[in-house]
Amino acid sequence: MSRLQQIQAMLAEEPKDPELRYMLAMEFVSIGDDLAAVRAFEALLELAPKHAPAYHQAARALQRLIRIDEARSMLQKGIPAAMAAGDSHAAGEMQGFMESLE
């Protein structure tokens, strides 16, 4: 069973686990399926809208898909989420990434 299949099997048992959803999205990134990754990050953010790393990684996947406006929009949502979570480091990384998109 591949790592992707293992994560999907765990998610079948725990569909609302944000960390498993993040692992699934990152596994899609690692196998080069950015479209599936974006979908997985979006599903995660519906479940856990304060998950700052998901915004950042989703924006990176969107950038690779040449969907720059959507990447920027994702970061504009992620920066306040990171700040609200007290994660100024993540907010700063996202701000820097957003500026590099302009």
C-alpha distances in whole Angstrom, upper triangle without the diagonal:
4,7,8,6,6,10,11,10,12,15,15,16,18,19,22,21,22,20,17,18,19,16,14,18,17,14,15,18,16,15,19,18,21,22,19,20,23,22,20,23,25,24,23,27,28,27,28,31,32,28,30,27,25,29,29,25,26,29,28,25,28,30,28,28,32,33,35,37,34,33,36,36,33,34,38,36,34,37,38,35,35,39,39,36,38,36,38,36,34,36,38,35,35,38,38,35,37,41,39,38,42
4,5,5,6,9,10,11,12,14,15,17,18,19,21,20,20,18,15,16,17,13,12,15,14,10,12,15,13,11,15,15,18,19,16,17,20,20,18,20,23,22,21,25,26,25,26,28,29,26,27,24,23,26,26,22,23,26,24,22,25,27,24,25,29,29,31,34,31,29,33,33,30,31,34,33,31,34,36,33,32,36,36,33,36,33,35,33,30,33,35,32,31,35,35,32,34,37,35,34,38
4,5,5,6,9,10,11,12,14,16,16,17,19,17,17,15,12,13,13,10,9,12,11,8,10,13,11,10,14,14,17,18,15,15,18,18,15,18,21,19,19,22,24,22,23,25,26,22,24,21,19,23,23,19,20,23,22,20,23,25,23,24,27,28,30,32,29,27,30,30,27,28,32,30,28,30,32,29,29,32,33,30,32,29,32,30,27,30,31,28,28,32,32,29,31,34,33,32,36
4,5,5,6,9,10,11,12,15,15,15,17,16,16,14,11,11,12,9,7,10,10,6,8,11,10,9,12,12,14,15,12,12,15,15,12,15,18,16,16,20,21,20,21,23,24,21,22,20,18,21,21,18,18,21,20,18,21,23,21,21,25,25,27,29,26,25,28,28,25,26,29,28,26,29,31,28,27,31,31,29,31,29,31,29,26,29,31,28,27,31,31,28,30,33,31,30,34
4,5,5,6,9,10,10,13,14,14,17,16,17,16,12,13,14,12,9,13,13,10,11,15,14,13,16,15,17,18,14,15,18,17,14,17,20,18,18,21,22,21,22,25,26,23,25,23,21,24,24,21,21,24,24,21,24,26,24,24,28,28,30,32,29,28,31,31,27,29,32,30,29,32,33,30,30,34,34,31,34,32,34,33,30,32,34,31,30,34,34,31,33,36,35,34,37
4,5,5,6,9,10,11,12,13,16,14,16,14,10,12,14,11,9,13,13,11,13,16,15,14,18,17,19,20,16,16,20,18,15,18,20,18,18,21,22,21,22,25,26,22,24,22,20,24,24,21,22,25,24,22,25,28,26,26,30,30,32,33,30,29,32,32,28,30,33,30,28,31,33,30,29,33,33,30,32,30,33,31,29,31,33,31,30,34,34,32,33,37,35,35,38
4,5,5,6,9,10,10,11,13,11,12,10,7,8,10,7,6,10,11,9,11,14,13,14,16,15,17,18,14,13,17,15,12,14,17,15,14,18,19,17,18,21,22,19,21,18,17,20,21,18,18,22,22,20,22,25,24,24,27,27,29,30,27,26,29,28,25,26,29,27,25,28,29,26,26,29,29,26,29,27,30,28,25,28,30,28,27,31,31,29,30,34,33,32,35
4,5,5,6,9,10,9,12,12,13,12,9,9,11,10,7,11,12,10,11,15,15,15,17,15,17,17,13,13,16,14,11,14,16,14,14,17,18,16,18,21,22,20,22,20,18,21,22,19,19,23,22,20,22,25,24,24,27,27,29,30,26,26,29,28,25,27,29,27,25,29,30,27,27,31,30,28,31,29,32,30,27,30,32,29,28,32,33,30,31,35,34,32,36
4,5,5,7,9,10,13,12,15,14,10,12,14,12,11,14,16,14,15,18,18,18,20,19,21,21,17,17,20,18,15,18,19,17,16,20,20,18,20,23,25,22,25,23,21,24,26,23,23,26,26,24,26,29,28,27,31,30,33,34,30,29,33,32,28,30,33,30,28,32,33,29,30,33,32,30,33,31,34,33,30,32,35,32,31,35,36,33,35,38,37,36,40
4,5,5,6,8,11,9,12,11,8,10,12,11,10,14,15,14,16,18,18,19,21,20,21,21,18,17,20,18,15,17,19,16,15,19,19,16,18,21,22,20,22,21,19,23,24,22,22,25,25,24,26,29,28,28,31,31,32,33,30,29,32,31,27,29,31,28,27,30,30,27,27,31,30,27,30,28,32,30,28,30,33,31,30,33,34,32,33,37,36,35,39
4,5,5,5,8,7,10,10,6,7,11,10,9,12,14,13,14,17,18,18,20,19,19,19,15,15,17,15,12,14,15,12,12,15,15,13,15,18,20,17,20,19,17,20,22,20,19,23,24,22,24,27,26,26,29,28,30,30,27,26,29,28,24,26,28,26,24,27,28,24,25,28,27,25,28,27,30,29,26,28,31,29,28,31,33,30,31,35,34,33,37
4,6,6,9,10,13,13,10,11,14,14,12,15,17,16,17,20,21,21,23,20,22,21,17,18,19,17,14,17,18,14,14,18,17,15,18,21,23,21,24,23,20,23,25,23,22,26,27,24,26,29,29,28,31,30,32,33,29,29,32,30,27,29,31,28,27,31,31,27,28,32,30,28,31,30,34,33,30,32,35,33,31,35,36,34,34,38,38,36,39
4,6,9,9,13,13,10,12,15,15,14,17,19,18,19,22,23,23,25,24,25,24,20,20,22,20,17,19,20,16,16,19,19,16,18,21,23,21,24,23,21,25,27,25,24,28,29,27,29,32,31,31,34,33,35,35,31,31,34,32,29,31,33,29,28,31,32,28,29,32,30,28,31,30,34,33,30,32,35,33,32,36,37,35,36,40,39,38,41
4,6,6,9,10,8,9,13,13,12,15,17,17,19,21,22,23,25,23,23,23,19,19,20,18,15,16,17,14,13,16,16,12,14,18,19,17,21,20,18,22,24,22,22,26,26,25,27,30,30,29,33,31,33,33,29,28,31,29,26,28,29,26,25,28,28,24,25,28,26,24,27,27,30,30,27,29,32,30,29,33,34,32,33,37,37,36,39
4,6,8,10,8,8,12,12,11,13,16,16,17,20,21,22,23,21,21,20,17,16,17,15,12,14,14,10,10,13,12,10,12,16,18,16,19,19,17,19,22,20,19,23,24,23,24,27,27,27,30,28,30,30,26,26,28,26,23,25,27,24,23,26,26,22,24,27,25,23,27,26,29,29,26,27,31,29,27,31,33,30,31,35,35,33,36
4,6,9,8,8,11,13,12,14,17,17,18,20,22,23,24,22,22,21,18,17,17,15,12,13,13,10,9,11,10,7,9,13,14,13,17,17,15,18,20,19,19,22,24,22,24,27,27,27,30,28,29,29,25,25,27,25,21,23,25,21,20,23,23,19,21,24,22,20,23,23,26,26,23,25,28,27,25,29,31,29,29,33,33,32,35
4,6,5,6,9,10,11,13,14,15,17,19,20,22,23,21,21,21,18,16,17,16,12,13,14,11,9,12,12,9,9,13,14,12,15,15,14,17,19,18,18,21,22,21,23,26,26,27,29,28,29,29,25,24,26,25,21,23,24,21,20,22,22,19,19,22,21,18,22,21,24,24,21,23,26,25,24,27,29,27,28,32,32,31,34
4,5,5,6,9,10,11,12,14,15,17,18,20,21,20,19,19,16,14,15,14,11,10,11,9,6,9,10,7,7,10,10,8,12,11,10,13,15,14,14,18,19,18,20,23,24,24,26,25,25,26,22,21,23,21,18,19,21,18,16,19,19,15,16,19,18,15,19,18,21,21,18,20,23,21,20,24,25,24,24,28,28,28,31
4,5,5,6,9,10,10,12,14,15,16,18,20,19,18,19,17,14,15,15,12,11,14,12,9,11,13,11,10,13,12,9,12,11,10,14,15,14,15,18,19,18,21,23,23,24,27,25,26,27,23,22,24,23,19,20,22,19,17,20,20,17,16,20,19,16,19,17,21,20,17,20,22,21,20,24,25,23,25,28,28,28,31
4,5,5,6,9,10,10,12,14,15,17,18,17,17,18,15,13,15,14,10,11,14,11,9,13,14,12,12,15,15,12,15,13,12,16,17,15,15,19,19,18,21,23,23,24,27,25,27,28,24,23,25,24,21,22,24,22,19,22,23,20,20,23,22,20,23,21,24,23,20,23,25,23,22,26,27,25,27,30,30,29,32
4,5,5,6,9,10,11,13,14,16,17,15,15,15,12,10,12,11,7,8,10,8,6,9,11,9,10,13,14,11,13,12,10,13,15,13,13,16,17,15,18,20,20,21,24,22,24,24,21,19,22,21,17,19,21,19,17,20,21,18,18,22,21,19,22,20,23,22,19,21,24,22,21,24,25,23,24,28,27,26,30
4,5,5,6,8,10,11,12,14,15,14,14,15,12,9,11,11,8,7,10,9,7,9,12,11,10,12,13,9,11,9,7,11,12,10,10,14,14,13,16,18,18,19,22,21,22,23,19,17,20,19,16,17,19,17,15,18,19,16,16,20,19,17,20,18,20,19,16,18,21,18,17,21,22,20,21,25,24,24,27
4,6,5,6,9,10,10,12,14,14,14,15,13,10,13,13,9,10,13,12,10,13,16,14,14,16,16,13,14,11,10,14,14,11,13,16,16,14,17,20,19,20,23,23,24,25,22,20,23,23,19,20,23,21,18,21,23,20,19,23,23,20,22,20,23,21,18,21,23,20,20,24,24,22,24,27,26,26,29
4,5,5,6,9,10,11,13,11,12,13,9,8,11,10,7,9,12,11,10,13,15,14,14,17,18,14,16,13,11,14,15,12,12,16,16,14,16,19,18,18,22,21,23,24,21,19,23,22,19,20,23,21,19,22,24,21,21,25,25,22,25,23,25,24,21,23,25,22,21,25,26,23,24,28,27,26,29
4,5,5,6,9,10,11,9,9,10,7,5,7,8,5,6,9,9,8,11,14,14,14,15,16,13,14,11,9,11,12,9,9,12,12,10,13,15,15,15,18,17,19,20,17,16,19,19,15,17,20,18,16,20,21,19,19,23,23,21,23,21,23,22,18,20,22,19,18,22,22,19,21,24,23,22,26
4,5,5,6,9,10,10,9,12,10,7,10,11,9,9,12,13,11,14,17,16,16,17,17,14,14,11,9,12,12,8,9,13,11,10,13,15,14,15,18,18,20,21,19,16,19,20,16,17,21,19,17,20,22,19,19,23,23,21,23,20,22,20,17,19,21,18,17,21,21,18,20,23,22,21,25
4,5,5,6,9,9,10,12,10,8,11,12,10,11,15,14,14,16,19,18,18,20,21,17,18,14,13,16,15,12,13,16,14,12,16,17,16,17,20,20,22,24,21,19,23,23,20,21,24,23,21,23,26,23,22,26,27,25,27,24,26,24,21,23,25,22,21,25,25,22,24,27,25,24,28
4,5,5,6,5,7,8,6,5,9,10,8,10,13,13,13,16,18,18,19,20,21,18,18,15,13,15,15,11,11,14,13,10,13,15,13,13,17,17,19,22,19,17,21,21,18,20,23,22,20,23,26,23,23,27,28,26,28,25,27,25,22,24,25,22,21,24,24,21,22,26,24,23,26
4,5,5,6,6,9,8,6,9,11,10,10,14,15,14,16,19,20,19,20,21,17,17,13,12,14,13,9,9,12,10,7,11,12,10,12,15,16,17,20,17,15,19,20,17,18,21,21,19,21,24,22,21,25,26,25,26,23,25,22,19,21,22,19,18,21,21,18,19,22,21,20,23
4,5,8,9,12,11,9,13,15,13,14,17,18,17,19,22,22,22,23,23,19,19,16,15,17,15,12,13,15,12,11,14,15,13,15,18,19,20,23,21,19,22,23,20,21,24,24,22,24,27,25,24,27,29,27,28,25,26,24,21,23,24,21,20,24,23,20,22,25,23,22,26
4,6,9,11,10,10,13,15,14,15,18,19,19,21,23,24,24,25,26,22,22,19,17,19,18,14,15,17,15,12,15,16,13,14,18,19,21,24,22,20,24,25,22,23,27,26,24,27,30,27,27,30,32,30,31,28,30,27,24,27,27,24,23,27,26,23,24,27,25,24,28
4,6,9,9,9,11,13,13,14,17,18,19,21,23,24,24,24,25,22,22,18,17,18,17,13,13,15,12,9,12,13,10,11,14,16,18,21,19,17,21,22,20,21,25,24,23,25,28,27,26,30,31,29,31,28,29,27,23,25,26,22,22,25,24,20,22,25,22,21,24
4,6,6,6,9,10,11,12,14,16,16,18,20,21,22,23,24,21,21,18,16,17,16,13,12,14,12,9,11,13,10,10,14,15,17,20,17,16,20,21,18,20,24,23,22,25,27,26,26,29,30,29,31,28,29,27,24,25,27,23,22,25,25,21,22,25,23,21,25
4,5,5,6,9,10,10,12,14,15,16,18,20,20,20,21,19,18,16,13,14,13,10,9,10,9,5,7,9,7,7,11,11,14,16,13,12,16,17,15,17,20,19,18,21,24,22,23,26,27,26,28,25,26,25,21,22,24,20,18,21,21,18,18,22,20,18,21
4,5,5,6,9,10,11,13,14,15,17,19,20,20,22,19,19,17,14,15,15,12,10,12,11,8,8,11,10,8,11,11,14,15,13,13,16,17,15,17,20,19,19,22,25,23,24,27,28,27,30,27,28,27,23,24,25,23,20,23,23,20,20,23,22,19,22
4,5,5,6,9,10,11,12,14,15,17,18,19,21,18,19,17,14,15,16,13,10,13,13,10,11,14,13,11,15,14,17,18,15,15,19,18,16,19,21,20,19,23,25,23,24,27,28,26,29,27,28,27,23,24,26,23,21,24,25,22,22,25,24,22,25
4,5,5,6,8,10,10,12,14,15,16,16,18,15,15,13,10,12,12,9,7,10,10,7,9,12,11,11,14,14,16,17,14,13,17,17,14,16,19,18,16,20,22,20,20,24,25,23,26,23,25,23,20,21,23,20,18,21,22,18,19,23,21,20,23
4,5,5,6,9,10,10,12,14,15,14,16,14,14,13,9,10,11,9,5,8,9,6,7,10,11,10,12,11,13,14,11,10,14,13,11,13,16,15,14,18,20,18,19,22,23,22,25,22,24,23,19,20,22,19,16,19,20,17,17,21,20,18,21
4,6,5,6,9,10,11,13,14,14,17,15,16,15,11,12,14,12,9,12,13,10,10,14,14,12,15,14,16,16,13,13,16,15,13,16,18,16,16,20,21,19,20,24,24,23,26,24,26,25,21,22,24,22,20,22,24,21,20,24,23,21,24
4,5,5,6,9,10,11,12,13,15,13,14,13,9,11,13,11,9,12,13,11,12,16,16,15,18,16,18,19,15,15,18,17,14,16,19,17,16,19,21,18,19,23,23,21,24,22,24,24,20,21,24,21,19,22,24,21,21,25,24,22,26
4,5,5,6,9,10,10,10,12,10,11,10,6,7,10,8,6,10,11,10,11,14,15,14,17,15,16,17,13,12,15,14,10,13,15,13,12,16,17,15,15,19,19,18,21,19,21,20,16,17,20,18,16,19,20,18,18,22,21,20,23
4,5,5,6,9,10,9,12,11,12,12,8,9,12,11,8,11,13,11,11,15,16,15,17,15,16,16,12,12,15,13,10,13,14,12,12,16,17,14,16,20,19,19,22,20,22,22,18,19,21,20,17,20,22,19,18,22,22,20,23
4,5,5,7,9,10,13,11,14,14,10,11,14,13,11,14,16,14,15,18,19,18,20,18,20,19,16,16,18,16,13,16,18,15,15,18,19,16,18,21,20,20,23,22,24,24,20,21,24,22,20,23,25,22,22,26,26,24,27
4,5,5,6,8,10,8,11,11,7,10,13,12,10,14,16,14,15,19,19,19,22,19,20,20,17,16,18,16,13,15,17,14,13,17,17,14,15,19,18,16,20,19,21,21,17,18,22,20,18,21,23,21,21,25,25,24,26
4,5,5,4,7,7,9,10,7,8,11,11,10,12,15,15,15,18,19,19,21,18,19,18,15,14,16,14,10,13,14,10,10,14,14,11,13,16,15,14,18,17,19,19,16,16,20,19,16,19,21,19,19,23,23,22,24
4,6,6,10,10,12,14,11,11,15,15,13,15,18,17,17,20,22,21,23,20,21,20,16,17,18,15,13,15,16,12,13,16,16,13,16,18,17,17,20,20,22,23,19,19,23,22,19,22,25,23,22,25,26,25,27
4,6,9,9,13,14,11,13,16,16,15,18,20,19,20,23,24,24,26,23,24,23,19,19,21,18,15,18,18,15,14,18,17,14,16,19,17,16,20,19,22,23,20,20,24,23,21,23,26,24,24,28,29,27,29
4,6,6,9,11,9,11,14,14,14,16,19,19,19,22,24,24,25,23,23,22,19,18,20,17,14,16,16,13,12,15,14,10,12,15,13,12,16,16,18,19,16,17,20,20,18,21,23,22,22,25,26,25,28
4,6,8,11,9,9,12,14,13,15,17,18,18,20,22,22,24,21,21,20,17,16,17,14,11,13,13,9,9,12,11,8,10,13,11,11,14,14,17,18,15,15,18,18,16,18,21,20,19,23,24,23,25
4,6,9,9,9,12,14,14,15,18,19,19,21,23,24,25,22,22,21,18,17,17,15,12,12,13,10,8,10,9,5,7,10,8,7,11,11,13,15,12,12,16,16,14,16,19,19,18,22,23,23,25
4,6,6,7,9,11,11,13,15,16,17,19,21,22,23,21,21,21,18,16,17,15,12,12,14,11,8,11,11,7,8,11,10,9,12,11,13,14,11,12,15,14,13,16,18,17,18,21,22,22,24
4,5,5,7,9,10,11,13,15,16,17,19,20,21,20,19,19,16,14,14,14,10,9,11,9,6,8,9,6,5,9,10,8,10,8,10,10,7,8,11,11,9,12,15,14,14,17,19,18,21
4,5,5,6,8,10,11,12,14,15,17,18,20,19,18,19,16,13,15,15,11,10,13,12,8,10,12,10,8,12,13,11,13,10,12,11,7,10,12,10,9,13,14,13,14,17,18,18,21
4,5,5,6,8,10,10,12,14,15,16,18,16,16,17,14,12,14,13,9,10,13,11,8,11,13,10,10,14,15,13,16,13,15,14,11,12,15,13,11,15,16,14,15,18,19,18,21
4,6,5,6,9,10,10,12,14,15,16,14,14,14,11,9,10,10,6,6,9,7,5,8,11,9,9,13,14,13,15,13,14,14,10,10,13,11,8,12,14,12,12,15,16,15,18
4,5,5,6,9,10,11,13,14,15,14,13,14,12,9,10,11,8,6,10,10,7,9,12,11,10,13,15,14,16,13,13,12,8,9,11,8,6,10,11,9,10,13,13,13,16
4,5,5,6,9,10,11,12,14,13,13,15,12,10,12,13,9,9,13,13,10,12,15,14,13,17,18,17,18,15,16,15,11,13,14,11,10,13,14,11,12,16,15,14,18
4,5,5,6,9,10,11,12,11,11,12,9,7,10,10,7,9,12,11,10,13,15,14,14,18,19,18,20,17,18,17,14,14,16,14,11,14,15,12,12,16,16,14,17
4,5,5,6,9,10,10,9,8,10,7,4,7,8,6,6,10,10,9,12,15,14,14,17,19,19,20,17,18,17,13,13,14,12,9,11,12,9,9,12,12,10,13
4,5,5,6,9,10,10,9,12,10,7,10,12,10,9,13,14,12,14,17,17,16,19,21,21,22,19,19,17,14,14,15,12,10,13,12,9,10,13,11,10,14
4,5,5,6,9,9,10,12,10,8,12,13,11,12,15,15,14,17,20,19,19,22,23,23,24,21,22,20,17,18,19,15,13,16,16,12,13,16,15,13,16
4,5,5,6,5,7,9,7,5,9,10,9,11,14,14,14,16,19,18,19,22,23,23,25,22,23,21,18,18,19,16,14,16,16,12,12,15,14,11,14
4,5,5,6,5,9,8,6,9,11,11,11,14,16,15,17,20,20,20,22,25,24,26,23,22,21,18,18,18,15,13,15,14,10,10,13,11,8,12
4,5,8,9,12,11,9,13,15,14,14,18,19,18,20,23,23,22,25,27,27,28,25,25,23,20,20,21,17,16,18,17,13,14,16,13,11,15
4,5,8,11,10,9,13,14,14,15,18,19,19,21,24,23,24,27,28,28,30,27,27,25,22,22,23,20,18,20,19,16,15,18,16,13,16
4,6,9,9,9,11,13,14,15,17,19,19,21,24,24,24,27,29,29,30,27,27,26,23,22,22,20,17,19,18,15,14,16,14,11,13
4,6,6,6,9,10,11,13,14,16,16,19,21,21,22,25,26,27,28,26,26,25,21,21,21,19,16,17,18,14,13,15,14,11,13
4,5,5,6,9,10,11,12,14,15,16,19,20,20,23,25,25,27,24,23,22,20,18,19,17,14,14,15,11,10,12,11,7,9
4,5,5,6,9,10,10,13,14,16,18,19,20,22,23,25,26,24,23,23,20,18,19,18,14,15,16,13,10,12,13,9,10
4,5,5,6,9,10,11,12,14,16,17,18,20,22,23,24,22,22,22,19,17,19,17,14,15,16,13,11,14,14,11,13
4,5,5,6,9,10,10,12,15,15,16,18,20,21,22,20,20,19,16,15,16,14,10,12,13,10,8,11,11,8,11
4,5,5,6,9,10,11,13,14,15,17,19,20,21,19,18,18,15,13,14,13,10,10,11,9,6,9,10,7,9
4,5,5,6,9,10,12,13,15,16,17,19,21,19,19,19,16,14,16,15,11,12,14,12,9,12,14,11,12
4,5,5,6,9,11,11,12,15,16,16,18,17,17,17,14,12,14,13,10,11,14,11,9,13,14,12,14
4,5,5,6,9,10,10,12,14,15,16,14,14,14,11,9,11,10,6,7,10,8,7,10,12,10,12
4,6,6,7,9,11,12,13,15,16,15,14,15,13,10,12,12,9,8,12,11,8,11,13,12,13
4,6,6,7,9,11,11,13,15,14,14,15,12,10,13,13,10,11,14,13,11,15,17,15,17
4,6,5,6,9,10,10,12,11,11,12,9,7,11,10,7,9,12,12,11,14,16,15,17
4,5,5,6,9,10,11,9,9,10,8,5,8,9,6,7,10,11,10,12,15,15,16
4,5,5,6,8,10,10,10,12,10,7,11,12,10,10,14,14,13,16,18,18,19
4,5,5,6,9,9,10,12,10,8,12,13,11,12,16,16,15,18,20,20,21
4,5,5,6,5,7,8,6,5,9,10,9,11,14,14,14,17,19,19,21
4,5,5,5,6,9,8,6,9,12,11,11,14,16,15,17,20,21,22
4,5,7,9,12,11,10,13,15,14,15,18,19,18,21,23,23,25
4,5,8,11,10,10,13,14,14,15,18,19,19,22,24,24,26
4,6,9,9,9,12,14,14,15,17,19,19,21,23,24,26
4,5,6,6,9,10,11,12,15,16,17,19,20,22,23
4,5,5,6,9,10,10,12,14,15,16,18,20,21
4,5,5,6,9,10,11,12,14,15,17,19,21
4,5,5,6,9,10,11,12,14,15,17,19
4,5,5,6,9,10,10,12,14,15,17
4,5,5,6,9,10,11,12,14,16
4,5,5,6,9,10,11,13,15
4,5,5,6,9,10,11,13
4,5,5,6,9,10,11
4,5,5,6,9,10
4,5,5,7,9
4,5,5,7
4,5,5
4,6
4
